[in-house]
Amino acid sequence: MGTFITILILITCLILVLVVLIQNPKGGGLSSEFSSSNQFMGVRKTADFLEKTTWTLAVILLSLSILSNFSKPTEIADESSAIQEQIDNLPEPIQQVPQMPEQIPTPKQ
């Protein structure tokens, strides 16, 4: 299930990138290619279609991302981690303090 959702997310991303690249920030883009008199859709309809497609793909991407979070397998969390086990299994450190000499040698003059 998780792999299927991941593939859907990737496909949605690719289509979204293509739709955004088709658009022109100044309102041209694909719309400017359909400026002939025998066009199927008007310039404004093409821009509206691309904008609606962009928003729809963005909502689909968001929904799939949230769904992928809920569909991932949950691991039963163990109370102790592997690092904590290693710390607990360490031998006790040696607490020996070095002995100071009883007399401090003085330089001979």
N, C-alpha and C positions, 0 to 999 in steps of 0.2 A: 504494500500500500504506500509506503514511504517513497519507494523508487518511482512509482507511478505519479505521485504528486510532484516529485522533483522534476520529472520529465515534463509534466504539464507547466511547471513554473518556467523551465528553460524555453519551452516553445512560446509561452506568453511573452517572455522577455524579448525573444528574437522578433516576434511580430510587432511588439511595442516599439522596438528600436526602428524597425522598417517604417512604421506609420509615422513616427516622429521625424525621421529623416525625409520623408516625402513632403512634409509640411514645410512651408516657408514662413519665417517669423513676420514677414511684411504682408502676408496674405496671398502670396503668389503660390509657389510650390507646384503641386500637381494641378491646382486650379488654373494656373497660367497656361498649361499645356492644352486645356480644353477651351481655347478662345475662339475656335472656328464657329461658323454659324450652325452647323449640323452637329451639335453636341448633345449627349444624352442627358447630362445633368448640368445645371448652371454652375457658374463659378462659386456662387455663394453656397449652393447645395453641396458641392464637393468639399468646401472648407468645413461646413457643418458636419458632414459625414466623417471627415478625418478627426475633427474635434471630439465627436461622440465616440468614435472608435478608440481614441486615445484614453478618454475617461473610462470607457467600459473595460479596456484592457488593464488599466491601472487598478480598478476595483477588483477585477478577477485576480490580478497578481497579489494584491493585499489579502484577499480571501484565501487564496491558495497558500500563502505564507503562514497565515494564522492556522489554517487547517493542517499544514505540515507539522506545526508545533504540537498539535494535539494528537496527531497520528503516529508520532515517533514512539518506539517502545520505551516504556518506563523501566528503569532498573531498580531493583529493590536495594535501597540504600543501606549499606552496612554501617553500623554506628562507628566503627573504627576504620580508618583508612590504612592503606599500605605503608604510608610514611609513619603514621603513628605506631604501627606494629614494629617497624624497624627501630624507632626511638625506644619503645618499651623493651625490646630485646637486646639493647646495648648493654655491655657490662658496666658495672658501676665504676666511675672514674676513681683513680687513686687520689686520696685526699691527704697525701703525705706532704708536709711542709718541710722544706729544706732547713736543716739545723744551722743556726748561726754559730760562728766560733765564739768560744767563751772569752777569749782574750783577743783583742784586736792588736795585731803587731804594729809597733811604732817604728818609724824609720830610725836607724842608728845614725848618730851624728859623729 
